[in-house]
Amino acid sequence: MPLPVPAPARVFEFKYDESVSPWHVPMRQWLQERDPASTLTSVASGVVVFNAEDRVLLVQRASHDSMPNLWEVPGGAVDEEDATILHGAARELWEEAGLVLTRINRFIPEGRQDDRYEVKLEDLGYRFTNRAGTKLVCRFAFEAEVESCDKVTLDPNEHQDYVWASEEEIRTQKIGDRGIPLTGPFGLSMLLTAFRLRKAGLKTGA
């Protein structure tokens, strides 16, 4: 009996603001150009999506995964097969939330609490090691628009719930009586920066 033909890989097509063009390159090219000392081993992305009420999408990590039950924006590792870092962000958003990315508006600096938006190269991205401590990863966060916010579809292997949270709910990490603890202080800083940039209409780039 012949095996079923696998579904073709999804082709991600989207627009992007010129300010994020430095990330519209393959991951390996970015690493070669921006990390000539080869201190980094891979790149990851996070995608900040606002709905019509200016609430941001958070997904809750699965109880069986690392950092169980904590909340974050959709995102993950950029793969070698991804056409660009931005395409990796679009793919991760689709895989983790079932949302189709249509436009990337801006880069969001991580770990910055001030009101200065001039971003130096050394400030770009949030760097962290994997669980085994064998890889140094640089993560970039982007604000993006999607086809529709009406239906979020989670991958149960990675996430178990989702919410749309306001700026104040992000700040307090609480929606009503329910806590929504984030994965860390840099995630909180990035999200608050995302709200500030969105309200100001400011752009950031490399």
DRENGUZA-187496 format. One record per residue: residue in one letter; x, y, z of N, C-alpha, C in turn. Coordinates in steps of 0.05 Angstrom, whole numbers, padded with zeros to 5 digits, always signed. Layout:
N
AXYZXYZXYZ
...
//
This chain:
206
M+00017-00024+00000+00000+00000+00000+00018+00025+00000
P+00014+00043-00019+00032+00066-00020+00028+00085+00003
L+00049+00097+00012+00047+00117+00034+00034+00142+00024
P+00019+00156+00041+00006+00181+00033+00027+00202+00026
V+00021+00219+00007+00039+00240-00001+00038+00262+00020
P+00061+00270+00032+00060+00291+00053+00050+00317+00041
A+00037+00332+00059+00027+00359+00050+00050+00377+00044
P+00048+00393+00024+00070+00412+00017+00075+00432+00040
A+00100+00439+00043+00106+00459+00064+00092+00485+00058
R+00083+00498+00079+00069+00524+00075+00088+00545+00066
V+00080+00560+00046+00096+00583+00036+00086+00608+00049
F+00104+00622+00063+00096+00646+00078+00103+00670+00061
E+00082+00686+00055+00085+00711+00041+00074+00733+00058
F+00089+00754+00060+00081+00776+00078+00096+00802+00070
K+00087+00824+00079+00100+00849+00075+00116+00856+00101
Y+00135+00874+00098+00150+00882+00122+00159+00911+00119
D+00161+00925+00141+00171+00952+00142+00201+00952+00136
E+00210+00973+00123+00238+00975+00115+00257+00973+00140
S+00246+00981+00163+00263+00982+00187+00271+00954+00196
V+00257+00933+00187+00265+00905+00195+00279+00891+00172
S+00287+00905+00151+00301+00892+00129+00327+00879+00137
P+00341+00888+00158+00366+00874+00166+00361+00845+00173
W+00336+00837+00180+00330+00810+00187+00317+00795+00164
H+00315+00808+00141+00303+00794+00118+00326+00781+00102
V+00341+00766+00116+00364+00751+00105+00364+00723+00118
P+00377+00703+00105+00379+00677+00118+00394+00679+00144
M+00388+00661+00162+00400+00661+00189+00430+00659+00187
R+00441+00641+00170+00470+00638+00168+00483+00663+00158
Q+00471+00677+00140+00482+00702+00130+00483+00723+00152
W+00462+00724+00167+00461+00744+00189+00483+00737+00209
L+00487+00712+00216+00507+00704+00235+00535+00711+00225
Q+00540+00706+00199+00566+00711+00188+00572+00741+00187
E+00552+00757+00182+00557+00786+00179+00557+00800+00206
R+00540+00791+00225+00537+00805+00250+00552+00792+00274
D+00560+00768+00270+00574+00754+00292+00599+00740+00281
P+00618+00756+00270+00642+00744+00258+00658+00728+00277
A+00656+00733+00303+00672+00717+00322+00659+00690+00328
S+00635+00685+00316+00622+00660+00319+00615+00652+00348
T+00607+00672+00363+00599+00666+00391+00571+00655+00392
L+00554+00662+00372+00527+00652+00371+00525+00627+00355
T+00506+00609+00363+00502+00585+00348+00476+00584+00332
S+00457+00600+00341+00431+00600+00327+00415+00626+00334
V+00393+00629+00320+00376+00652+00323+00348+00643+00328
A+00333+00658+00345+00305+00652+00351+00289+00678+00347
S+00263+00675+00346+00246+00698+00342+00222+00697+00361
G+00211+00720+00367+00186+00722+00382+00168+00741+00366
V+00142+00735+00366+00123+00752+00350+00102+00763+00368
V+00101+00790+00368+00081+00804+00384+00057+00811+00366
V+00034+00801+00373+00010+00806+00357-00011+00821+00374
F-00020+00843+00364-00041+00858+00378-00068+00853+00363
N-00090+00851+00378-00116+00850+00366-00128+00878+00363
A-00153+00880+00354-00165+00906+00349-00169+00922+00375
E-00169+00908+00398-00172+00922+00424-00145+00929+00436
D-00123+00927+00421-00096+00932+00430-00089+00914+00454
R-00098+00890+00452-00089+00869+00471-00070+00851+00457
V-00050+00841+00471-00029+00825+00459-00033+00795+00465
L-00026+00779+00446-00029+00750+00449-00007+00738+00465
L-00014+00723+00486+00005+00707+00502-00004+00678+00501
V+00016+00660+00499+00010+00632+00500+00024+00620+00525
Q+00011+00600+00537+00021+00588+00561+00036+00562+00555
R+00061+00561+00564+00077+00537+00559+00065+00512+00571
A+00068+00490+00558+00057+00465+00567+00068+00456+00594
S+00052+00443+00610+00061+00435+00637+00084+00415+00636
H+00087+00400+00613+00108+00380+00611+00133+00391+00598
D+00134+00417+00591+00156+00428+00577+00174+00444+00597
S+00196+00454+00587+00213+00471+00605+00197+00496+00611
M+00204+00509+00633+00189+00533+00642+00159+00528+00642
P+00150+00506+00654+00122+00498+00652+00102+00519+00662
N+00080+00522+00648+00057+00539+00655+00063+00569+00654
L+00087+00577+00646+00093+00606+00643+00083+00616+00616
W+00081+00642+00614+00069+00655+00591+00090+00669+00574
E+00085+00670+00548+00104+00682+00529+00090+00690+00503
V+00103+00703+00486+00092+00708+00459+00100+00684+00442
P+00085+00678+00420+00093+00657+00402+00121+00662+00390
G+00135+00641+00386+00162+00643+00374+00178+00618+00378
G+00203+00619+00368+00220+00596+00371+00244+00598+00352
A+00258+00576+00349+00283+00576+00334+00278+00581+00304
V+00296+00596+00292+00296+00599+00263+00310+00575+00252
D+00298+00561+00232+00310+00537+00221+00328+00544+00197
E+00346+00526+00191+00363+00529+00168+00346+00531+00142
E+00323+00517+00142+00306+00517+00118+00290+00542+00114
D+00288+00559+00135+00273+00584+00132+00288+00603+00113
A+00272+00615+00095+00285+00632+00075+00300+00656+00088
T+00288+00667+00109+00300+00689+00123+00292+00687+00153
I+00304+00704+00169+00297+00704+00198+00268+00712+00200
L+00258+00731+00184+00230+00739+00185+00212+00716+00177
H+00220+00700+00158+00204+00677+00150+00203+00657+00173
G+00225+00655+00188+00224+00637+00212+00204+00647+00232
A+00202+00673+00235+00182+00684+00254+00154+00678+00244
A+00149+00681+00218+00122+00675+00207+00115+00645+00211
R+00135+00628+00206+00130+00599+00209+00124+00592+00238
E+00139+00603+00257+00134+00597+00285+00107+00607+00294
L+00099+00630+00285+00072+00640+00292+00050+00622+00282
W+00054+00612+00258+00034+00593+00246+00034+00567+00262
E+00058+00556+00268+00059+00530+00282+00049+00532+00310
E+00054+00554+00324+00047+00555+00353+00020+00567+00358
A+00010+00584+00340-00016+00597+00345-00036+00594+00322
G-00027+00583+00299-00045+00580+00277-00053+00606+00264
L-00037+00627+00268-00042+00653+00256-00025+00658+00232
V-00037+00670+00211-00022+00676+00187-00012+00704+00187
L+00014+00707+00188+00027+00733+00189+00024+00747+00161
T+00017+00773+00162+00013+00788+00137+00033+00811+00135
R+00042+00822+00157+00061+00844+00156+00076+00846+00182
I+00102+00851+00180+00119+00856+00203+00124+00886+00205
N+00116+00898+00227+00116+00927+00230+00142+00938+00241
R+00153+00925+00261+00177+00936+00274+00191+00915+00291
F+00217+00920+00295+00233+00905+00314+00229+00916+00342
I+00228+00898+00361+00224+00907+00389+00248+00900+00405
P+00263+00920+00415+00287+00914+00432+00278+00900+00457
E+00294+00881+00465+00289+00866+00490+00307+00875+00512
G+00297+00876+00536+00313+00882+00559+00319+00911+00563
R+00303+00929+00551+00308+00958+00553+00283+00971+00565
Q+00286+00985+00587+00264+00997+00601+00262+01027+00596
D+00282+01039+00583+00282+01068+00580+00266+01076+00555
D+00267+01102+00549+00252+01113+00526+00270+01119+00502
R+00294+01109+00502+00312+01114+00480+00308+01091+00460
Y+00303+01097+00435+00298+01077+00415+00321+01074+00395
E+00343+01089+00398+00366+01085+00381+00380+01059+00391
V+00380+01039+00374+00389+01012+00382+00417+01007+00370
K+00436+01002+00387+00463+00995+00379+00464+00965+00373
L+00483+00958+00356+00485+00930+00348+00488+00911+00372
E+00504+00920+00392+00508+00902+00415+00482+00899+00432
D+00463+00917+00428+00438+00915+00442+00417+00898+00429
L+00423+00889+00404+00403+00875+00389+00399+00847+00399
G+00374+00840+00404+00367+00813+00412+00373+00807+00441
Y+00360+00786+00449+00363+00776+00477+00378+00749+00475
R+00401+00748+00488+00418+00724+00486+00414+00706+00509
F+00413+00680+00504+00409+00660+00525+00420+00634+00515
T+00425+00616+00534+00435+00589+00528+00412+00569+00528
N+00415+00547+00514+00395+00526+00514+00396+00511+00541
R+00378+00492+00545+00376+00478+00570+00402+00463+00577
A+00415+00452+00556+00440+00437+00560+00464+00455+00563
G+00461+00481+00558+00483+00499+00560+00503+00497+00538
T+00495+00484+00515+00513+00479+00493+00510+00499+00470
K+00489+00515+00471+00484+00534+00449+00479+00562+00460
L+00489+00582+00447+00483+00609+00453+00465+00620+00431
V+00441+00628+00439+00420+00636+00420+00415+00666+00423
C+00410+00679+00400+00402+00707+00400+00373+00708+00391
R+00355+00719+00407+00327+00721+00400+00319+00749+00393
F+00303+00752+00371+00293+00778+00363+00263+00778+00365
A+00252+00800+00374+00223+00802+00375+00213+00823+00355
F+00190+00816+00343+00178+00834+00322+00148+00837+00328
E+00138+00861+00323+00109+00865+00323+00099+00859+00295
A+00078+00843+00293+00067+00835+00267+00037+00837+00266
E+00027+00839+00242-00002+00838+00236-00009+00810+00225
V-00033+00802+00229-00042+00775+00220-00068+00778+00204
E-00074+00757+00189-00099+00756+00174-00124+00760+00192
S-00124+00745+00214-00147+00746+00232-00138+00738+00260
C-00148+00751+00280-00143+00743+00308-00165+00726+00319
D-00185+00719+00303-00209+00706+00313-00204+00677+00323
K-00185+00663+00311-00182+00635+00318-00152+00629+00323
V-00146+00625+00348-00119+00617+00356-00119+00586+00359
T-00100+00573+00346-00098+00544+00347-00071+00536+00358
L-00070+00524+00381-00045+00518+00395-00035+00490+00387
D-00009+00486+00389+00004+00460+00388+00006+00450+00416
P-00010+00429+00424-00010+00420+00452+00017+00409+00462
N+00035+00403+00443+00061+00394+00452+00078+00417+00463
E+00070+00442+00457+00085+00465+00466+00070+00484+00484
H+00044+00487+00478+00028+00507+00494+00000+00495+00500
Q-00011+00505+00523-00036+00493+00533-00059+00513+00535
D-00053+00539+00533-00074+00559+00535-00064+00585+00523
Y-00083+00604+00519-00075+00630+00509-00094+00651+00520
V-00084+00676+00520-00101+00699+00529-00093+00723+00512
W-00111+00742+00511-00105+00769+00500-00103+00788+00523
A-00080+00800+00527-00075+00816+00552-00071+00845+00545
S-00081+00862+00563-00076+00891+00561-00049+00899+00572
E-00041+00924+00567-00015+00933+00578-00015+00931+00608
E-00036+00939+00622-00036+00937+00651-00035+00908+00660
E-00049+00891+00646-00048+00862+00654-00021+00850+00650
I-00007+00859+00629+00021+00851+00625+00038+00861+00648
R+00034+00886+00655+00050+00899+00676+00047+00884+00703
T+00022+00877+00709+00017+00864+00735+00018+00834+00733
Q+00020+00823+00708+00020+00795+00703-00004+00781+00716
K-00027+00794+00711-00052+00784+00723-00076+00793+00707
I-00094+00775+00701-00119+00781+00688-00142+00774+00708
G-00154+00794+00719-00174+00789+00740-00160+00775+00764
D-00170+00752+00772-00158+00738+00794-00138+00717+00784
R-00133+00716+00758-00116+00696+00747-00088+00707+00742
G-00068+00694+00752-00041+00702+00747-00031+00692+00719
I-00016+00709+00706-00004+00702+00680+00026+00707+00682
P+00041+00692+00698+00069+00697+00702+00084+00693+00676
L+00101+00712+00669+00116+00711+00644+00142+00695+00648
T+00155+00688+00626+00178+00671+00627+00202+00685+00639
G+00202+00711+00642+00225+00725+00655+00223+00755+00652
P+00240+00769+00666+00240+00799+00666+00244+00811+00638
F+00261+00797+00621+00266+00808+00595+00241+00806+00578
G+00224+00785+00582+00199+00783+00568+00180+00806+00575
L+00179+00812+00601+00163+00834+00610+00172+00861+00598
S+00198+00866+00599+00209+00890+00588+00203+00893+00558
M+00206+00871+00543+00201+00871+00515+00171+00878+00509
L+00153+00866+00524+00125+00871+00519+00117+00900+00526
L+00127+00910+00548+00122+00938+00554+00133+00957+00533
T+00157+00950+00523+00169+00966+00501+00151+00964+00477
A+00140+00941+00471+00122+00937+00448+00098+00956+00450
F+00087+00958+00473+00064+00976+00477+00073+01005+00473
R+00096+01013+00483+00105+01040+00480+00110+01047+00451
L+00124+01029+00437+00130+01034+00409+00104+01035+00393
R+00085+01018+00398+00060+01018+00383+00045+01045+00387
K+00044+01054+00412+00030+01079+00417+00044+01103+00404
A+00071+01102+00404+00086+01124+00393+00089+01122+00363
G+00084+01099+00352+00087+01095+00323+00116+01095+00315
L+00134+01088+00334+00163+01089+00328+00172+01063+00316
K+00194+01065+00301+00206+01042+00289+00234+01039+00299
T+00244+01014+00298+00272+01009+00306+00284+00991+00285
G+00310+00993+00281+00323+00976+00262+00352+00973+00269
A+00366+00956+00255+00394+00951+00260+00411+00974+00248
//
